[in-house]
Amino acid sequence: MDIDATLDLVERLKRAAVDYALSPGFAKRLEETRGRLGLHADSVENTVEAVESLLFEGSADKEPLLARYIRTNKALDPADRAVYEGWLGRNVFGAFRVEEQNGPELLLHNLIDEMDYRTHATAGVDASHPVPSGGYATVRVVPTHNVWTISGNVHFFKPQEREFVEEYAINLLRQFPRMPFRNPDKLERARDMVGEQHRIFMETLGTPVVLGSGSEAIEAYRSFMEAVDADAAARAPQQQRTPRSGLELAPDGNFPAELRDARDVALFHHPVKSTSFLVGYREAREAHRTPPATAADPAAVRLREYIHDESVPLHVIEDFASQFPDTVDQAYRIAFSLPEFVWERDGGALLLEHKATHVEDADIPDITTVPTSLRGAYLRLAQGA
């Protein structure tokens, strides 16, 4: 399919999705989205902004509307469905530096994943007015076949507004720390880094799971961070920097009072997913070892909390199940009132239901990597916090 035919396809499919979002059945959700985004003025630009958010981002308790459109529209042509699924799964919203412009065609460099996107504007999207090379843009781009097209509003910024755009990019990165991992090289480097840190954790603490009180887990974490810092210093002796203490690397303000004061805490380090603090770990583990008598028992309550709590990583639950294969079925039968439950058969579906994001991102490190070009903005924001 040539570029003109692709752009025609994009325009047709986007118009259908927008018409769906603007239909009367979603008027309330659209107004809620306007309010959440602070788009109170009644303008075309604000409507576009709200529709884009509704289609691609959804809300805390509702899926993106584009996902609903794909799921419920049984008459969709399979080829059109594939394009929509690509938009939903691979759309890129971010802050970009404008490298080149040729009318409505823009070469954009993403400040977060540090990849280039050659984008095209379709009818109804104004990207054709002159933009100085070295200027910036915030925009969403979507893939169709091998073409990236602009979706929604484009906000342009002058080169002298660089600091503002960089700080905007850092705030995006804080909200969505996996953004850099669209770049396969960054993903591979992150995996290598976490794997190396896992080696240091094991050498420093002797076990992947350190048990104790909250304060003891924090002190163990500080020992680990000191070892990581010392290893980094040894790898770059030319920098001649002073080693930092664990308290400097992980000050008290990093830890909530409920963690510091808890009696049952585990510090868990995983070779891909990095570090987790887990309150109630021993109780949850014991529930797998010795199944509770009833669903109301505290151990059963704790087990359910671990399944429902988004902060408890998938690999922790899987580790419990592998430790206690003879009792895991009974533990879940009681805790969830599922008399026929078998972990080997039903565990995956249970985890997918309650930890879908964890399942999808099982091989992606749970760390934030800041591009070198944004470290100045990161430090400015951290110092101003």
Order of alpha helices (4+ residues) and beta strands (2+ residues): alpha-alpha-alpha-alpha-alpha-beta-beta-beta-beta-beta-alpha-alpha-beta-alpha-alpha-alpha-beta-beta-alpha-alpha-alpha-alpha-alpha-alpha-alpha
